[in-house]
Amino acid sequence: MTDPQQPRLTPLPEWEDEAKQILDGVDYDADLGLRMARDAIRVSNGELTDEAFHEKYHEEVLDEFGEDSRPTRPEGFDDE
């Protein structure tokens, strides 16, 4: 799944601590955002497909925001 020509993204060790500080006190689920960010890096590295990412978080995004209108919705995905 990984392309040897594509550089791998690796987060800086302190990114999560900084993200937690930024998200401290927001009305949304910061843990959900952090987990999605980690998996977004996995998608960029070819370790997780767009479709798997969308499916993994679809229900949680619906619960958190009342809708899932992410622009990354895989073609043909139908949640009805």
N, C-alpha and C positions, 0 to 999 in steps of 0.2 A: 504494500500500500504506500510505502514511502518512496519518494523519488530521490535518488542519490545526488541529482543535480540541484535540488531545492535545498537551500540552507535551513537547518532546523532552528526553530525559535526556542529559546530557553529564557524563562523569566528571571529577572534579577532576584537574588535571594531575599531582598528586603521588599519586593513588590507587594507581597500579601500583607505585611505589617502596615505599609503605607496605605494600601487599599482599605484595610480595616479602619484606620484612622479617618480616612476621607468619608467612609460610609457610616461612621459612628453617629447615631442619632437620626438617621434617615428613617422615613416611614415604611420603607420597603425591606424585604428580606435580604440582608447583606450576605448571608451565607449562600443563598441561591445565586447571587451575583458572582461571588467568588468561585463557586463550583462551576458556573457557566464559563467564567473567564479561563479557568484551568482547562476545561474541555475545549474551549475555542482554540487554545494553543495546540491541543492534540489534533483538532481538525486541520489547522494550518500546517502541522507537521505530517499530515496524512495518516495519523494513527487512529482516527475516528472519522466516519463519513458525515457529511452534512445531514443526511437522512437520519442517521443514528443519533446525532446531536439533537435534532429537532424532536425526534420521538422521545428521547430521554427526558427532555425538559418541558414537553408540551403541557402536560397536566399541571405541573407546578407553576408554569407561566400563566395558565388559565386561572388557577387558584389565586395567584398573587395579584394579577392585573385585570381579571375578568374577561380577558380576550387574549388571543395569541396572534398578533398581527406582525410578527417579526418578518422582515423582508427575506429571511433565509428559508422560508417555507418551501420544502422540496416540491417539485412539480408532481402533481397527482396526489398529494397528501390530502386526505379527507378525514376530518375528525367527527363527522356526523354519523 
